[in-house]
């Protein structure tokens, strides 16, 4: 019901709401075998997250400073273990709303906090 209440005013104005994409390619590290973890340099202590393979230059992810080799640990305050969890959180935002989401990534041995603006 919250989603409908958010979208109706846009539809009444003739605006077609667009759901965001980060513009990144990712892999669940939970599903990587030992060789893949070594290939992608995944630290042994990380048991969950989404490994970033590619970042589109003009995407929301690039604007938020997500980089190739980052591991997304949380998005919008939710731990991200599976790709569908990220999609579920992304679906809470509408492009052009100006809303922000916090993204925590593992990068070069430390957690880094980023901000995506929709």
N, C-alpha and C positions, 0 to 999 in steps of 0.2 A: 504494500500500500504506500510506503514511503517513496518508492521509485515512481509510482504512478503520479503521486502528488507533485513530484519534482518535474516530471516530463510534461504534464498537461499544460502548464503555462507556456512552455516552449511551443507545443503543438498549436495552441491557440494563436500564437504570433506567426505561425507559418514556418517555424524553424524546425528542421528535422534534426533531432538530437543524434550525435555521433558518439559511440562508445570508443574510448581510447585504446590504442595499442602503444606499447613502449617502443616498438621498432627494434626489437632485439631477437636474436635466436638463442635459445637456452636448452640445457640438458639437465635432468634431475641427477644430482650426484649420488643419490641413494641407489640408483639403478646401474651405476658404473661398476665394472669389474676392476680387479686390482691393476691390470695393465692399463686400462683407461685412466684410472686415478693417477697412475705414474705419468702417463702421457700428458695429462692436463695439469700435472703438478698440484693435485688436490691434497691438502694436508690430512694426515691420518686422523687427527682429532675431529675433523668436520664430518658429521654423519648425515647432514641434510643441507639443502640449499639448491639453488639453480645456477649452474655454471653458464656464463655468457660466452657464446661462440662468436657472435657478430653483433655489431651495433650500426644501425642505419644512421647516416650523417644528419638527416633532417628530422629524426624521430624524437619523441618525448624523452626516451632513454638517453640519447646523446645530450640533449639539453640539460638533463638531470645529472650529467657527468658519469653515467654508467660506462664502463670500459670493458673491452674484450679481456677475458680472464678473471673478471670479477665474479664473485659468488654471491648471489642475492640470498640473504638470510631472512630478512623480514621486509614486509611492505605494508604500510598503513597500520603498523603496530601488530601485525599478524606474522608469526613464524611461517615461512614458506618452505614446505617440504616437497610439494608436487606442483606441476604446472597449472592444474585446475584451480589450486588455491590462489595463485597469482591472478588468473583470469577472473575469479570470483571477486577479488578485491578491486581489480581494474574496472569491473562492471558497475561499481558504485560511483564512478565519475563520468562526467560529460565533458567532451572537448569544448573549450571556450568558457567553462564555468569559473576559471580562476582558482578552483580548489587546489589544495596541495596535499601531497602524500609523502610521508617519510619513508625512505628506502635505506636499509642497512645492508651494506655489502662487505664481504671479506676481500681485502685487497692488500697484497704485499705483506702478509703476516699480521694485519690489524683490521679491526672493524671501522668502517668509514660510513658516516651518515650523510645521505644525499637527500635532495628534495625535488620531487616531480611536480610541475605545475600544469594543470589541465585547463 
